């Protein structure tokens, strides 16, 4: 496993991270499989484990905390997130100082930890002044409950720039990391966010590298949905919305590129993300050890320049630039 710095900070994390979104598995056969997956991750050099208080009402945090306490704390980089509702109260959501402070205490209790390595604002809160949010996150760093903080989705380039101005004005601890969705099917961060992070020295830990499963290659044009696949049970139908003829045609072309390079589509998809120097890591989910074994192979996998050019051609991506005059 290879490691990278998170932006300009001194923190280093594994190129492939494990995300935990599990439901309450206690007492089930799936619990043992999930524990085996975490152990496999640790044994193969994965040190970054990502979670959120919104995942399964805190069950994901409790599961991950229980499993990770078996390993030396200093060897682990553990993160969680705050924003989504944690109760029925009017203040049980968002990025107010009250909700952030109460949420971090509950997260630390759930995960049986004294501190988090990274703590993310899961979304942007339109109802809370940005200065209040940034002061609260910075104060958590000062208190030692959080070592580094960052943001996730809905934090575009303009918001990151505004946050930096506030941080400079009040001499706050800076945003260290962002966690956006990024994959071969969704390259929006290349328009502005990636450049802003490069300028500000912010690391990028990406999620959904396989686009909800589209880039696993198991969905084929003109063929029935694989039994038990996400497309057969996902309630919000995110993957189903991606299974267009256009996308499936691209997947077939990308599969050929992977074959020519002697690998498979999931490895190619994650390794492609890691070819970008702004990226700190790829956060991948794995419901069983065999999936993780494959994901790990993306670390250090080099894609030749001509293949990168071919991938750009297949995806049809063009960076948006506004020119005046």
Secondary structure, DSSP 8 states (H G I E B T S, - for coil): --EEE-TTSS-EEESEEEE------TTSHHHHHHHHHHHHHHHTT--EEE--TTGGGGHHHHHHHHHHTTS-GGG-EEEEEE-S-SSSSTTSSSS-HHHHHHHHHHHHHHHT-S-EEEEEE-S--TTS-HHHHHHHHHHHHHHTSEEEEEE-TT--HHHHHHHHHHHHHHT---EEEE--B-BTTB-GGGTTHHHHHHHHT-EEEEB-TTGGGGGGS---TTS---TT-GGGT-TT-HHHHH--HHHHHHHHHHHHHHHHTTS-HHHHHHHHHHTSTTEEEEEE--SSHHHHHHHHTTTT----HHHHHHHHHHHT---------
